[in-house]
Every structure is written in structure tokens, then in C-alpha cells.
Amino acid sequence: MLLRQATMADLPEIEAIIRDGRDLLAAQSIDQWQGIYPNTAVLVDDIHQGWTVVLEEDHEILGTAAIIPGVDPTYRQIDGQWLTHDAAYLAIHRVAVSAHHHGRGLAGELFQRLFAQINQADHIESIRIDTHPQNMAMQHIIKKNGFTETGRIDLDSVGITDVQDLAYERLTAHIRPEHLFQTSLA
């Protein structure tokens, strides 16, 4: 298996995998991804920005995710508390795996390969991710891969109202102690 940056040639397969995810969520009566998000324009922008990665095996794309640097507008306000403050982080969005390969642990494989790459970037101190409160499968994958639940976030900045996603953070090997929130023992 190979984790690589996506190109525009990958767009049809990425769109098919996103449709797989949308259909799976709909079959579970989960409201996530049931509107126009994520649409082709978002996926194209992710690829053009260099944010999309794909997990590939034998020239077939098995999974995809967008890895976005910088300050994520959806993460500016949290009902809870992030593990870090003023730390450089990456946000993981639009994680999906092919319906033809469910049950192989591909989401975990995708995360592990991402972590290996991210840990090579000595300026990245943490990774943030969020998911719908009813998406139990994704919550399980997120927690199994070392993320800590930190609270809830609004999705108003991306045009999704009336939903508060569960937010998670995972520290990297390069966390600076001064960027960690200190918890009170009192």
C-alpha cells in the first residue's frame, strides 16, 4: 500500500469513495454528508491546494482524506477545550474508504500512514479531527488511533447549521510543552 498526494486524475475515484461514504451514512440514518457537502468543488479545491491524499494498492484508490494546514475556521471556537493552544496543527477532513474494501481496517491504515508522514514534519505539534455525533464507526476509528475527545464544534463556517460535531485532538512527537493546556488538579 502507498499513501500519496492526489492528482486531478484521481478525482473520479475520490468522488466514488465519497459517494460510498455518503451512502453508508444514509443507510445508517446519519445526517452527515447528506446535503451538498462535500461536493465536487470542495474536492477539486482540496486537490489543487495539495491537501488530498489517497491510499492506493495495485493502482486502485482504497481511501482518501484531506490534510489541511493552518488555522481551521471550524476549530476556532469549541465547546470544551483543545489539548493545545497556539500550536501548529493539521486538520483531517473528508476521510472515506472504498465500499469495496470495508472490513480491511483501511481507515486505521490511512491514519497510521498519515501519522508517519506528519511526525516527519517537526513543526506540526498536533492533529485535529471532528465527526458527527451519530457516526459511531468514525468515533471508534478516531479514538482507536490515539485521538482524545476535546469537546464539540459548530460547522457554521462551512455552511452546515444545527449540528455540533465531536472534536478530537492527537499530539505529535513534536509537541512543545508551552503549547499544552495545563489542567488544574484542584
C-alpha positions in Angstrom: 0.0 0.0 0.0 1.1 3.5 -0.8 -0.1 6.9 0.6 0.4 9.6 -1.9 -0.8 13.1 -2.8 -3.8 13.0 -5.1 -3.9 14.5 -8.6 -6.8 15.6 -10.7 -6.7 12.3 -12.5 -7.8 10.7 -9.2 -10.9 12.8 -8.9 -13.4 10.3 -10.3 -12.2 7.6 -7.9 -12.2 10.1 -4.9 -15.8 11.2 -5.8 -16.9 7.5 -5.9 -15.4 6.9 -2.5 -17.1 10.0 -1.1 -20.4 8.7 -2.6 -19.7 5.3 -0.9 -19.3 7.2 2.4 -22.5 9.3 1.9 -24.5 6.1 1.0 -23.2 4.2 4.1 -24.1 7.1 6.4 -27.5 7.4 4.8 -28.1 3.7 5.3 -27.4 4.2 9.0 -29.8 7.2 9.1 -26.8 9.5 9.9 -27.3 13.1 8.7 -23.6 13.6 7.9 -22.7 14.3 4.2 -26.4 14.1 3.2 -26.6 17.6 1.7 -24.3 19.2 -0.9 -21.2 18.8 1.2 -18.6 17.6 0.3 -19.2 18.4 -3.3 -17.0 18.3 -6.4 -15.9 21.9 -6.0 -14.6 21.2 -2.4 -12.8 18.0 -3.6 -11.2 19.8 -6.6 -10.1 22.7 -4.3 -8.6 20.1 -1.9 -6.6 18.6 -4.7 -5.5 21.9 -6.2 -4.4 23.0 -2.7 -2.3 19.9 -2.3 -4.3 18.7 0.7 -5.8 15.4 -0.6 -4.0 12.2 0.0 -5.1 8.8 -1.3 -4.3 5.3 0.0 -3.5 3.2 -3.1 -2.9 -0.5 -3.7 -2.4 -2.1 -7.1 -3.3 1.1 -8.9 -6.7 1.3 -7.1 -7.6 4.0 -4.6 -8.8 2.5 -1.4 -9.2 5.6 0.7 -8.9 9.3 0.8 -8.6 12.2 3.3 -7.9 16.0 3.2 -5.0 17.1 5.4 -5.3 20.9 5.9 -2.6 23.0 7.5 -3.1 26.3 9.3 -5.9 27.6 11.4 -9.2 25.7 10.6 -12.2 28.1 10.8 -14.4 25.3 12.3 -11.9 24.9 15.1 -11.7 28.5 16.3 -14.5 28.0 18.8 -15.0 24.9 20.8 -17.5 23.9 23.5 -14.8 22.2 25.5 -11.0 22.7 25.3 -8.4 21.6 22.9 -5.3 19.9 24.2 -3.1 22.6 22.8 -3.1 26.4 22.3 -1.0 28.4 19.8 0.4 25.2 18.4 0.9 24.4 14.7 -1.6 21.7 13.8 -3.1 19.9 10.8 -6.8 19.2 10.4 -8.0 15.9 8.9 -11.3 16.2 6.9 -13.3 14.1 4.4 -12.0 10.7 5.4 -13.5 7.9 3.4 -12.7 4.4 2.3 -14.0 2.4 -0.7 -17.1 0.4 0.0 -15.5 -2.5 -2.0 -12.9 -2.8 0.8 -14.8 -2.3 4.0 -13.7 -4.5 6.9 -10.0 -4.4 6.0 -9.0 -1.8 8.5 -8.2 0.7 5.8 -9.2 3.8 7.8 -6.7 2.8 10.5 -4.1 2.1 7.9 -4.7 5.5 6.3 -4.3 7.2 9.7 -1.1 5.3 10.6 0.5 6.2 7.3 -0.6 9.9 7.8 0.9 9.9 11.3 4.2 8.6 10.0 4.4 11.4 7.5 3.2 14.1 9.9 5.7 13.0 12.5 8.5 13.8 10.0 7.4 17.5 10.0 9.0 18.8 13.2 6.9 22.0 13.3 3.5 20.1 13.5 2.5 19.7 17.1 -0.9 18.2 16.9 -3.6 16.8 14.6 -7.3 17.7 14.9 -10.4 16.0 13.5 -14.1 16.0 14.1 -17.1 13.8 13.2 -20.9 13.7 13.5 -22.2 12.7 17.0 -24.1 9.8 15.4 -21.1 8.5 13.4 -20.1 5.8 15.9 -17.9 3.9 13.4 -15.7 7.0 12.8 -15.7 7.9 16.5 -14.3 4.4 17.2 -11.6 4.7 14.5 -10.6 8.2 15.7 -10.3 7.0 19.4 -8.6 3.8 18.4 -5.9 5.9 16.6 -4.9 7.9 19.6 -7.2 10.9 19.5 -8.6 12.5 22.6 -12.2 13.9 22.6 -12.0 17.6 23.4 -15.5 18.9 23.0 -17.9 20.0 20.3 -17.6 22.4 17.4 -20.1 24.2 15.2 -19.9 23.8 11.5 -21.5 27.2 10.6 -18.2 28.3 8.9 -18.7 25.6 6.2 -22.4 26.3 5.8 -23.7 23.4 8.0 -26.1 24.6 10.7 -27.8 22.9 13.6 -25.0 20.3 14.1 -22.3 20.2 16.7 -19.6 17.7 15.7 -17.5 15.9 18.3 -13.9 17.3 18.2 -10.7 15.4 18.8 -7.0 16.1 19.0 -3.9 14.0 18.9 -0.4 15.2 19.9 2.6 14.6 17.7 6.1 13.7 18.7 7.0 17.4 18.3 4.6 19.0 20.9 6.2 21.9 22.8 5.2 21.9 26.5 4.4 25.6 26.4 1.6 24.8 23.9 -0.2 22.3 26.1 -3.1 23.4 28.2 -2.5 22.7 31.8 -5.3 21.1 33.7 -6.0 22.0 37.3 -5.8 19.2 39.9 -7.8 21.3 42.4 
